[in-house]
Amino acid sequence: MSNSSSAVSQLKNIPLVGINLGSVANAGQILPGEAGTHYQWPTRDTITTWVKNRGVRLIRFPFELQRAIQLSAQDGLPGQGASLNTDFVKRWKELLGWIRDDSNGEARIIPDPHHYMRLHRYETDANGNLTGQDSSCFRGR
């Protein structure tokens, strides 16, 4: 087995396989939030830099599920059969177009919707105990 310095010297020109465009998953305390105000949305320049100029072909795109769908006016939660948020869909289609154009259709994106029960109903304390307004139904389980 070779020593680590010789192994490191052999690691040249290793392609960057993928990136994580995770800023849309930030600021989960403000939902649905507004792109450019409460969280960053990838820009055209960001996609060109990573996909076209650096050759990245795999992109993970985590986002708060509550940004992609309309939330209930009653409790701020996503409901069954909720409609898609039209602004999110417009931005998503634009982003996919940039990626397609800059990779000649070769890049793949992994949409990664997150919903961790972190809305007002399901807030937890530092020990993981539910403390939100409807947490009583979960206690003791």
C-alpha positions in Angstrom: 0.0 0.0 0.0 1.4 3.4 -0.9 1.9 6.2 1.6 -0.5 9.1 1.7 1.9 11.6 0.0 2.3 9.4 -3.1 -1.5 8.8 -3.2 -2.1 12.5 -3.0 0.4 13.2 -5.8 -1.6 10.9 -8.1 -4.8 12.9 -7.5 -4.7 15.3 -10.4 -7.4 16.5 -12.7 -10.2 14.8 -10.8 -13.5 16.2 -12.2 -15.9 17.8 -9.8 -18.9 15.5 -10.1 -21.6 17.5 -8.4 -22.6 20.5 -6.4 -25.3 21.4 -3.8 -27.4 24.4 -4.5 -28.8 24.6 -1.0 -29.6 28.2 -0.4 -33.3 27.7 -1.1 -33.5 25.4 2.0 -32.2 28.3 4.2 -34.3 30.6 6.4 -36.9 28.0 7.1 -38.4 30.2 9.9 -39.8 32.5 7.1 -42.2 30.5 4.9 -42.9 30.6 2.2 -40.5 33.5 2.0 -39.4 35.4 -1.0 -36.5 34.6 -3.3 -33.8 37.3 -3.1 -35.2 38.6 0.2 -35.5 35.7 2.7 -33.3 33.2 0.8 -31.1 33.1 -2.3 -32.1 31.6 -5.5 -29.4 30.4 -7.9 -28.5 33.1 -10.5 -27.8 32.6 -14.2 -24.1 33.4 -13.5 -24.0 30.7 -10.8 -25.3 28.1 -13.2 -23.0 29.2 -16.0 -19.9 29.1 -13.7 -20.6 25.6 -12.3 -22.3 23.9 -15.2 -20.9 25.4 -18.3 -17.4 26.6 -17.2 -16.6 23.9 -14.7 -18.4 21.0 -16.2 -20.6 19.9 -13.3 -23.2 17.4 -14.4 -24.9 16.5 -11.1 -26.8 19.1 -9.0 -28.6 18.5 -5.7 -31.3 21.1 -5.2 -32.7 21.0 -1.6 -35.6 23.3 -0.8 -38.2 23.8 1.8 -41.4 22.1 0.6 -43.4 25.1 1.9 -41.7 27.3 -0.8 -43.0 25.1 -3.6 -46.6 24.8 -2.6 -49.4 27.1 -1.5 -49.8 27.1 2.3 -53.1 27.1 4.1 -54.3 30.5 5.1 -55.6 29.0 8.4 -52.5 27.4 9.8 -49.7 28.0 7.4 -49.2 24.4 6.6 -49.2 22.5 3.3 -52.5 20.8 2.9 -53.4 17.7 1.0 -54.0 18.6 -2.6 -52.3 22.0 -2.2 -51.5 23.9 -5.4 -48.0 24.6 -6.6 -46.6 28.1 -5.9 -46.6 29.8 -9.3 -43.5 31.9 -8.5 -41.6 28.8 -7.4 -42.6 26.9 -10.6 -41.6 29.8 -12.8 -38.2 30.1 -11.2 -37.8 26.3 -11.2 -38.5 26.1 -15.0 -36.1 28.9 -15.6 -33.4 27.2 -13.6 -33.9 23.9 -15.4 -33.6 25.7 -18.7 -30.3 27.3 -17.7 -28.9 23.9 -16.6 -30.1 22.3 -19.8 -28.6 25.0 -22.0 -25.3 25.2 -20.2 -24.8 21.4 -20.2 -26.3 20.6 -23.6 -28.9 18.5 -21.8 -26.3 16.4 -20.0 -26.6 17.6 -16.5 -29.0 15.9 -14.0 -30.7 17.6 -11.1 -31.8 16.0 -7.9 -34.8 17.9 -6.4 -34.7 17.4 -2.7 -37.9 18.8 -1.0 -37.6 19.1 2.8 -40.4 19.2 5.3 -39.1 18.5 8.8 -42.3 19.4 10.8 -40.6 22.6 11.8 -43.6 24.9 11.4 -45.3 26.5 14.4 -47.3 23.3 15.1 -44.2 21.1 15.3 -41.5 23.2 16.9 -39.1 21.4 19.2 -36.9 22.4 22.1 -33.2 21.7 22.3 -33.9 18.2 23.5 -36.2 17.3 20.6 -39.4 17.5 22.6 -42.4 18.9 20.7 -43.4 22.3 22.1 -45.7 23.7 19.3 -49.4 24.6 19.8 -50.6 21.1 18.7 -47.8 19.1 20.2 -50.0 17.5 22.9 -51.2 14.8 20.5 -47.6 13.6 20.0 -46.5 13.5 23.6 -46.0 10.1 25.2 -45.4 8.3 21.9 
